[in-house]
Amino acid sequence: MKMSRRQAVEFGVAACGAALLGGRAQAEADRLRIAFALNRGPYDASNAPFLLAERKGYFLDANIDIAFSLSKDAQDVLHRVASNDYDFGFLDLSVLLRFALEKPESAPLYVFAIFDRSPASVVTWKTSGVIKPSDLAGKTLAAVETDGAFQLFPVFLRAAGVDPASVKLKMTALAEREQIMARHEADGAIGFDSTIFYKLAAGGATLADVDITYYANGGLDLYSNGIIVSRKMLASHPERIASIVTACAKGWRDALAAPQDAVNVLAEVAPTIDQTRELARFDWIKTRQILTPDVRRDGLGLVDPARLARTIAQIEALDGKGGLRVEQIYSKAYLPAKEDRSIG
């Protein structure tokens, strides 16, 4: 039976619509679902750039469905990714290094450095008189056993020429660390600089009240938070990793250029945040951990193999181990194009 012109048009429109729906369904079927373990909660300026990347559609542009999840602490991030329950994580490299020394075959791979300078430090009350690493001798410090900075504290002391036995430790839970310091039951606390300071600031402390001794000041020049990938992801979808890292890099690039945009998205996810404080926290991270001379020149993400090798050697010397190679824990194979990670 011969179709009328109107029937032909209607048939064509229907066929076109079916093709579009079919194409959309195929695209959705091809979309990869990714589980990404972020640092510990609550959401704050340290993880807002990932939320910004999602809001701007960078993951969907790469045909990725991303599901972010806050973790209990750095060890929780590591466990989630090392167990292959999560595909990606945002982790302090020092925590990964300690794990890789024990289980190099199952250690996730570090593929993109975000914190070029580690926030690992000792935050002390100014009245304690700690202005250099050697001043820590005789002091009492609050510490958390699972904290990445604490796990490398003996390595830092050794690099700085300080006897670990000369420092008194007051071990506590993560939620209590800053409270112990606030009550002056310790001279200071071991951990990440901004984490400790902003908890103290919530109780009225100011920068004029504290001193911060960075591990880098004692000769332990660590890389810190960056993106790690599970072994399962590396084996099952290696061709998709670069696009996911690129989406994250764009989010951090945009946040560094316009921090308020990141905080605005953060406020939608966590409406109770203090936006002024989170802007200040982001500026802290930006200036102290991210925008080093190397990052300004080379962009985000790069790791200097020689620098990383020195760090591995320092940790191995303390643990009495050896043989971990840089390529077992880091690869630049998934590094985004420079325009996607450069800092203007």
Contacts in CASP RR format, 6 or more apart in sequence:
PFRMAT RR
TARGET T0000
AUTHOR 0000-0000-0000
METHOD contacts of the structure
MODEL  1
MKMSRRQAVEFGVAACGAALLGGRAQAEADRLRIAFALNRGPYDASNAPF
LLAERKGYFLDANIDIAFSLSKDAQDVLHRVASNDYDFGFLDLSVLLRFA
LEKPESAPLYVFAIFDRSPASVVTWKTSGVIKPSDLAGKTLAAVETDGAF
QLFPVFLRAAGVDPASVKLKMTALAEREQIMARHEADGAIGFDSTIFYKL
AAGGATLADVDITYYANGGLDLYSNGIIVSRKMLASHPERIASIVTACAK
GWRDALAAPQDAVNVLAEVAPTIDQTRELARFDWIKTRQILTPDVRRDGL
GLVDPARLARTIAQIEALDGKGGLRVEQIYSKAYLPAKEDRSIG
3 11 0 8 1.000
27 63 0 8 1.000
30 63 0 8 1.000
31 63 0 8 1.000
31 64 0 8 1.000
31 65 0 8 1.000
32 63 0 8 1.000
32 64 0 8 1.000
32 65 0 8 1.000
32 237 0 8 1.000
32 240 0 8 1.000
33 64 0 8 1.000
33 65 0 8 1.000
33 67 0 8 1.000
34 59 0 8 1.000
34 64 0 8 1.000
34 65 0 8 1.000
34 66 0 8 1.000
34 67 0 8 1.000
34 87 0 8 1.000
34 88 0 8 1.000
34 244 0 8 1.000
35 67 0 8 1.000
35 69 0 8 1.000
35 85 0 8 1.000
35 86 0 8 1.000
35 87 0 8 1.000
35 88 0 8 1.000
36 50 0 8 1.000
36 66 0 8 1.000
36 67 0 8 1.000
36 68 0 8 1.000
36 69 0 8 1.000
36 86 0 8 1.000
36 87 0 8 1.000
36 88 0 8 1.000
36 89 0 8 1.000
36 90 0 8 1.000
37 69 0 8 1.000
37 71 0 8 1.000
37 76 0 8 1.000
37 77 0 8 1.000
37 80 0 8 1.000
37 81 0 8 1.000
37 86 0 8 1.000
37 88 0 8 1.000
37 89 0 8 1.000
37 90 0 8 1.000
38 47 0 8 1.000
38 50 0 8 1.000
38 68 0 8 1.000
38 69 0 8 1.000
38 70 0 8 1.000
38 71 0 8 1.000
38 77 0 8 1.000
38 89 0 8 1.000
38 90 0 8 1.000
39 46 0 8 1.000
39 47 0 8 1.000
39 70 0 8 1.000
39 71 0 8 1.000
39 74 0 8 1.000
39 77 0 8 1.000
39 90 0 8 1.000
39 91 0 8 1.000
39 225 0 8 1.000
40 70 0 8 1.000
40 71 0 8 1.000
40 72 0 8 1.000
40 73 0 8 1.000
40 74 0 8 1.000
40 76 0 8 1.000
40 174 0 8 1.000
41 70 0 8 1.000
41 71 0 8 1.000
42 70 0 8 1.000
42 270 0 8 1.000
42 273 0 8 1.000
43 51 0 8 1.000
43 70 0 8 1.000
43 266 0 8 1.000
43 269 0 8 1.000
43 270 0 8 1.000
43 273 0 8 1.000
44 266 0 8 1.000
44 270 0 8 1.000
44 273 0 8 1.000
44 278 0 8 1.000
44 281 0 8 1.000
45 259 0 8 1.000
45 262 0 8 1.000
45 263 0 8 1.000
45 266 0 8 1.000
45 278 0 8 1.000
45 279 0 8 1.000
45 281 0 8 1.000
45 282 0 8 1.000
45 285 0 8 1.000
46 194 0 8 1.000
46 225 0 8 1.000
46 281 0 8 1.000
46 282 0 8 1.000
46 285 0 8 1.000
47 68 0 8 1.000
47 70 0 8 1.000
47 90 0 8 1.000
48 255 0 8 1.000
48 262 0 8 1.000
48 263 0 8 1.000
48 265 0 8 1.000
48 266 0 8 1.000
48 278 0 8 1.000
48 282 0 8 1.000
49 248 0 8 1.000
49 251 0 8 1.000
49 252 0 8 1.000
49 254 0 8 1.000
49 255 0 8 1.000
49 256 0 8 1.000
49 262 0 8 1.000
50 68 0 8 1.000
50 90 0 8 1.000
50 248 0 8 1.000
50 251 0 8 1.000
51 68 0 8 1.000
51 262 0 8 1.000
51 265 0 8 1.000
51 266 0 8 1.000
51 269 0 8 1.000
52 251 0 8 1.000
52 254 0 8 1.000
52 255 0 8 1.000
52 261 0 8 1.000
52 262 0 8 1.000
52 265 0 8 1.000
53 59 0 8 1.000
53 247 0 8 1.000
53 248 0 8 1.000
53 250 0 8 1.000
53 251 0 8 1.000
53 252 0 8 1.000
53 254 0 8 1.000
54 66 0 8 1.000
54 68 0 8 1.000
55 265 0 8 1.000
56 250 0 8 1.000
56 251 0 8 1.000
56 254 0 8 1.000
57 247 0 8 1.000
58 246 0 8 1.000
58 247 0 8 1.000
58 248 0 8 1.000
58 250 0 8 1.000
58 251 0 8 1.000
59 65 0 8 1.000
59 66 0 8 1.000
59 244 0 8 1.000
59 247 0 8 1.000
61 247 0 8 1.000
62 240 0 8 1.000
62 243 0 8 1.000
62 244 0 8 1.000
62 246 0 8 1.000
62 247 0 8 1.000
63 243 0 8 1.000
64 240 0 8 1.000
64 243 0 8 1.000
64 244 0 8 1.000
64 247 0 8 1.000
66 244 0 8 1.000
66 247 0 8 1.000
69 80 0 8 1.000
69 86 0 8 1.000
71 77 0 8 1.000
71 80 0 8 1.000
73 144 0 8 1.000
73 146 0 8 1.000
73 147 0 8 1.000
73 174 0 8 1.000
74 91 0 8 1.000
74 92 0 8 1.000
74 95 0 8 1.000
74 146 0 8 1.000
74 147 0 8 1.000
74 148 0 8 1.000
75 95 0 8 1.000
75 146 0 8 1.000
75 148 0 8 1.000
77 89 0 8 1.000
77 90 0 8 1.000
77 91 0 8 1.000
77 95 0 8 1.000
77 228 0 8 1.000
78 91 0 8 1.000
78 95 0 8 1.000
78 96 0 8 1.000
78 99 0 8 1.000
78 108 0 8 1.000
80 86 0 8 1.000
80 89 0 8 1.000
81 87 0 8 1.000
81 88 0 8 1.000
81 89 0 8 1.000
81 91 0 8 1.000
81 108 0 8 1.000
81 228 0 8 1.000
81 229 0 8 1.000
81 230 0 8 1.000
82 99 0 8 1.000
82 103 0 8 1.000
82 106 0 8 1.000
82 107 0 8 1.000
82 108 0 8 1.000
82 230 0 8 1.000
82 231 0 8 1.000
84 230 0 8 1.000
84 231 0 8 1.000
84 232 0 8 1.000
84 233 0 8 1.000
86 230 0 8 1.000
87 229 0 8 1.000
87 230 0 8 1.000
87 232 0 8 1.000
87 233 0 8 1.000
88 227 0 8 1.000
88 228 0 8 1.000
88 229 0 8 1.000
88 230 0 8 1.000
88 233 0 8 1.000
88 244 0 8 1.000
89 108 0 8 1.000
89 227 0 8 1.000
89 228 0 8 1.000
89 229 0 8 1.000
90 114 0 8 1.000
90 225 0 8 1.000
90 226 0 8 1.000
90 227 0 8 1.000
90 228 0 8 1.000
91 108 0 8 1.000
91 110 0 8 1.000
91 225 0 8 1.000
91 226 0 8 1.000
91 228 0 8 1.000
92 115 0 8 1.000
92 118 0 8 1.000
92 120 0 8 1.000
92 148 0 8 1.000
92 149 0 8 1.000
92 224 0 8 1.000
92 225 0 8 1.000
92 226 0 8 1.000
93 110 0 8 1.000
93 113 0 8 1.000
93 222 0 8 1.000
93 223 0 8 1.000
93 224 0 8 1.000
93 225 0 8 1.000
93 226 0 8 1.000
94 118 0 8 1.000
94 120 0 8 1.000
94 148 0 8 1.000
94 149 0 8 1.000
94 151 0 8 1.000
94 152 0 8 1.000
94 222 0 8 1.000
94 224 0 8 1.000
94 311 0 8 1.000
94 315 0 8 1.000
95 148 0 8 1.000
95 151 0 8 1.000
96 107 0 8 1.000
96 108 0 8 1.000
96 110 0 8 1.000
96 228 0 8 1.000
96 329 0 8 1.000
97 311 0 8 1.000
97 312 0 8 1.000
97 315 0 8 1.000
97 324 0 8 1.000
97 329 0 8 1.000
98 148 0 8 1.000
98 151 0 8 1.000
98 152 0 8 1.000
98 315 0 8 1.000
99 107 0 8 1.000
100 107 0 8 1.000
100 324 0 8 1.000
100 328 0 8 1.000
100 329 0 8 1.000
101 315 0 8 1.000
101 316 0 8 1.000
101 319 0 8 1.000
101 321 0 8 1.000
101 322 0 8 1.000
101 324 0 8 1.000
104 324 0 8 1.000
104 328 0 8 1.000
104 329 0 8 1.000
106 231 0 8 1.000
107 328 0 8 1.000
107 329 0 8 1.000
108 228 0 8 1.000
108 229 0 8 1.000
108 230 0 8 1.000
108 231 0 8 1.000
109 228 0 8 1.000
109 229 0 8 1.000
109 231 0 8 1.000
109 234 0 8 1.000
109 329 0 8 1.000
109 330 0 8 1.000
109 331 0 8 1.000
110 223 0 8 1.000
110 226 0 8 1.000
110 227 0 8 1.000
110 228 0 8 1.000
110 303 0 8 1.000
110 329 0 8 1.000
110 330 0 8 1.000
110 331 0 8 1.000
111 227 0 8 1.000
111 228 0 8 1.000
111 229 0 8 1.000
111 241 0 8 1.000
111 245 0 8 1.000
111 330 0 8 1.000
111 331 0 8 1.000
111 332 0 8 1.000
111 333 0 8 1.000
111 334 0 8 1.000
111 335 0 8 1.000
112 226 0 8 1.000
112 227 0 8 1.000
112 245 0 8 1.000
112 248 0 8 1.000
112 249 0 8 1.000
112 300 0 8 1.000
112 301 0 8 1.000
112 334 0 8 1.000
112 335 0 8 1.000
112 336 0 8 1.000
113 223 0 8 1.000
113 224 0 8 1.000
113 226 0 8 1.000
113 300 0 8 1.000
113 301 0 8 1.000
113 302 0 8 1.000
113 303 0 8 1.000
114 224 0 8 1.000
114 225 0 8 1.000
114 226 0 8 1.000
114 227 0 8 1.000
114 252 0 8 1.000
114 290 0 8 1.000
114 300 0 8 1.000
114 301 0 8 1.000
115 223 0 8 1.000
115 224 0 8 1.000
115 225 0 8 1.000
115 226 0 8 1.000
115 285 0 8 1.000
115 289 0 8 1.000
115 290 0 8 1.000
116 223 0 8 1.000
116 224 0 8 1.000
116 289 0 8 1.000
116 290 0 8 1.000
116 292 0 8 1.000
116 294 0 8 1.000
116 295 0 8 1.000
117 214 0 8 1.000
117 216 0 8 1.000
117 224 0 8 1.000
117 288 0 8 1.000
117 289 0 8 1.000
117 290 0 8 1.000
117 292 0 8 1.000
118 149 0 8 1.000
118 214 0 8 1.000
118 215 0 8 1.000
118 216 0 8 1.000
118 221 0 8 1.000
118 222 0 8 1.000
118 223 0 8 1.000
118 224 0 8 1.000
118 289 0 8 1.000
119 149 0 8 1.000
119 191 0 8 1.000
119 192 0 8 1.000
119 193 0 8 1.000
119 194 0 8 1.000
119 195 0 8 1.000
119 214 0 8 1.000
119 224 0 8 1.000
119 285 0 8 1.000
119 288 0 8 1.000
119 289 0 8 1.000
120 148 0 8 1.000
120 149 0 8 1.000
120 152 0 8 1.000
120 156 0 8 1.000
120 191 0 8 1.000
120 192 0 8 1.000
120 214 0 8 1.000
120 215 0 8 1.000
120 220 0 8 1.000
120 222 0 8 1.000
120 224 0 8 1.000
121 149 0 8 1.000
121 190 0 8 1.000
121 191 0 8 1.000
121 192 0 8 1.000
121 193 0 8 1.000
121 196 0 8 1.000
121 212 0 8 1.000
121 213 0 8 1.000
121 214 0 8 1.000
121 215 0 8 1.000
122 130 0 8 1.000
122 136 0 8 1.000
122 141 0 8 1.000
122 188 0 8 1.000
122 189 0 8 1.000
122 190 0 8 1.000
122 191 0 8 1.000
122 212 0 8 1.000
122 213 0 8 1.000
123 181 0 8 1.000
123 188 0 8 1.000
123 189 0 8 1.000
123 191 0 8 1.000
123 193 0 8 1.000
123 196 0 8 1.000
123 197 0 8 1.000
123 200 0 8 1.000
123 210 0 8 1.000
123 211 0 8 1.000
123 212 0 8 1.000
123 213 0 8 1.000
124 130 0 8 1.000
124 139 0 8 1.000
124 141 0 8 1.000
124 187 0 8 1.000
124 188 0 8 1.000
124 210 0 8 1.000
124 211 0 8 1.000
124 212 0 8 1.000
124 213 0 8 1.000
125 181 0 8 1.000
125 184 0 8 1.000
125 187 0 8 1.000
125 188 0 8 1.000
125 209 0 8 1.000
125 210 0 8 1.000
125 211 0 8 1.000
126 208 0 8 1.000
126 209 0 8 1.000
126 210 0 8 1.000
126 211 0 8 1.000
128 135 0 8 1.000
128 139 0 8 1.000
128 187 0 8 1.000
128 188 0 8 1.000
128 211 0 8 1.000
129 135 0 8 1.000
129 211 0 8 1.000
130 136 0 8 1.000
130 139 0 8 1.000
130 187 0 8 1.000
130 211 0 8 1.000
130 213 0 8 1.000
131 211 0 8 1.000
131 213 0 8 1.000
132 213 0 8 1.000
132 217 0 8 1.000
133 156 0 8 1.000
133 157 0 8 1.000
133 160 0 8 1.000
133 161 0 8 1.000
133 162 0 8 1.000
133 213 0 8 1.000
133 217 0 8 1.000
133 218 0 8 1.000
134 160 0 8 1.000
134 161 0 8 1.000
134 162 0 8 1.000
135 213 0 8 1.000
136 157 0 8 1.000
136 162 0 8 1.000
136 166 0 8 1.000
136 167 0 8 1.000
136 213 0 8 1.000
137 162 0 8 1.000
137 163 0 8 1.000
137 166 0 8 1.000
137 167 0 8 1.000
138 166 0 8 1.000
138 167 0 8 1.000
138 168 0 8 1.000
139 167 0 8 1.000
139 168 0 8 1.000
139 187 0 8 1.000
139 188 0 8 1.000
140 167 0 8 1.000
140 168 0 8 1.000
140 169 0 8 1.000
140 170 0 8 1.000
140 185 0 8 1.000
140 186 0 8 1.000
140 187 0 8 1.000
140 188 0 8 1.000
141 167 0 8 1.000
141 168 0 8 1.000
141 169 0 8 1.000
141 170 0 8 1.000
141 186 0 8 1.000
141 187 0 8 1.000
141 188 0 8 1.000
141 189 0 8 1.000
141 190 0 8 1.000
142 170 0 8 1.000
142 172 0 8 1.000
142 176 0 8 1.000
142 177 0 8 1.000
142 178 0 8 1.000
142 180 0 8 1.000
142 181 0 8 1.000
142 185 0 8 1.000
142 186 0 8 1.000
142 188 0 8 1.000
142 189 0 8 1.000
142 190 0 8 1.000
143 150 0 8 1.000
143 153 0 8 1.000
143 169 0 8 1.000
143 170 0 8 1.000
143 171 0 8 1.000
143 172 0 8 1.000
143 177 0 8 1.000
143 189 0 8 1.000
143 190 0 8 1.000
143 191 0 8 1.000
144 150 0 8 1.000
144 171 0 8 1.000
144 172 0 8 1.000
144 173 0 8 1.000
144 174 0 8 1.000
144 177 0 8 1.000
144 190 0 8 1.000
144 191 0 8 1.000
145 171 0 8 1.000
146 174 0 8 1.000
147 174 0 8 1.000
147 190 0 8 1.000
147 191 0 8 1.000
148 191 0 8 1.000
149 190 0 8 1.000
149 191 0 8 1.000
149 192 0 8 1.000
149 215 0 8 1.000
150 190 0 8 1.000
150 191 0 8 1.000
152 215 0 8 1.000
152 220 0 8 1.000
152 222 0 8 1.000
152 315 0 8 1.000
153 164 0 8 1.000
153 190 0 8 1.000
154 164 0 8 1.000
154 318 0 8 1.000
155 220 0 8 1.000
155 314 0 8 1.000
155 315 0 8 1.000
155 318 0 8 1.000
156 215 0 8 1.000
156 218 0 8 1.000
156 219 0 8 1.000
156 220 0 8 1.000
157 163 0 8 1.000
157 164 0 8 1.000
157 167 0 8 1.000
158 164 0 8 1.000
158 314 0 8 1.000
158 317 0 8 1.000
158 318 0 8 1.000
159 215 0 8 1.000
159 218 0 8 1.000
159 219 0 8 1.000
159 220 0 8 1.000
159 314 0 8 1.000
160 217 0 8 1.000
160 218 0 8 1.000
160 219 0 8 1.000
160 220 0 8 1.000
170 180 0 8 1.000
170 185 0 8 1.000
170 186 0 8 1.000
172 180 0 8 1.000
177 189 0 8 1.000
177 191 0 8 1.000
177 196 0 8 1.000
178 189 0 8 1.000
178 196 0 8 1.000
178 199 0 8 1.000
178 200 0 8 1.000
180 186 0 8 1.000
180 189 0 8 1.000
181 188 0 8 1.000
181 189 0 8 1.000
181 196 0 8 1.000
181 200 0 8 1.000
182 200 0 8 1.000
182 203 0 8 1.000
182 205 0 8 1.000
189 196 0 8 1.000
193 212 0 8 1.000
193 214 0 8 1.000
193 284 0 8 1.000
193 288 0 8 1.000
194 281 0 8 1.000
194 284 0 8 1.000
194 285 0 8 1.000
194 288 0 8 1.000
197 205 0 8 1.000
197 207 0 8 1.000
197 210 0 8 1.000
197 212 0 8 1.000
197 284 0 8 1.000
198 277 0 8 1.000
198 281 0 8 1.000
200 209 0 8 1.000
200 210 0 8 1.000
201 277 0 8 1.000
215 222 0 8 1.000
216 222 0 8 1.000
220 311 0 8 1.000
220 314 0 8 1.000
221 307 0 8 1.000
221 310 0 8 1.000
221 311 0 8 1.000
222 311 0 8 1.000
223 303 0 8 1.000
223 307 0 8 1.000
223 308 0 8 1.000
223 311 0 8 1.000
224 289 0 8 1.000
225 289 0 8 1.000
226 301 0 8 1.000
227 245 0 8 1.000
227 248 0 8 1.000
229 241 0 8 1.000
229 334 0 8 1.000
233 241 0 8 1.000
234 241 0 8 1.000
241 334 0 8 1.000
242 333 0 8 1.000
242 334 0 8 1.000
242 335 0 8 1.000
242 336 0 8 1.000
245 334 0 8 1.000
245 335 0 8 1.000
245 336 0 8 1.000
246 336 0 8 1.000
246 337 0 8 1.000
246 340 0 8 1.000
249 300 0 8 1.000
249 301 0 8 1.000
249 336 0 8 1.000
249 340 0 8 1.000
249 341 0 8 1.000
250 336 0 8 1.000
250 340 0 8 1.000
250 341 0 8 1.000
251 262 0 8 1.000
252 300 0 8 1.000
252 341 0 8 1.000
253 300 0 8 1.000
253 340 0 8 1.000
253 341 0 8 1.000
253 342 0 8 1.000
253 343 0 8 1.000
254 261 0 8 1.000
254 262 0 8 1.000
255 261 0 8 1.000
255 262 0 8 1.000
255 282 0 8 1.000
256 286 0 8 1.000
256 290 0 8 1.000
256 291 0 8 1.000
256 343 0 8 1.000
257 344 0 8 1.000
259 279 0 8 1.000
259 282 0 8 1.000
259 283 0 8 1.000
259 286 0 8 1.000
260 279 0 8 1.000
262 282 0 8 1.000
263 273 0 8 1.000
263 275 0 8 1.000
263 278 0 8 1.000
263 279 0 8 1.000
263 282 0 8 1.000
266 273 0 8 1.000
266 278 0 8 1.000
267 273 0 8 1.000
267 275 0 8 1.000
290 300 0 8 1.000
291 343 0 8 1.000
294 302 0 8 1.000
294 304 0 8 1.000
295 301 0 8 1.000
295 343 0 8 1.000
296 343 0 8 1.000
299 338 0 8 1.000
299 341 0 8 1.000
299 342 0 8 1.000
299 343 0 8 1.000
300 341 0 8 1.000
300 342 0 8 1.000
300 343 0 8 1.000
301 335 0 8 1.000
301 341 0 8 1.000
302 332 0 8 1.000
302 335 0 8 1.000
303 330 0 8 1.000
303 332 0 8 1.000
305 326 0 8 1.000
305 330 0 8 1.000
308 326 0 8 1.000
308 330 0 8 1.000
309 326 0 8 1.000
312 324 0 8 1.000
312 326 0 8 1.000
316 322 0 8 1.000
316 323 0 8 1.000
316 324 0 8 1.000
335 341 0 8 1.000
END
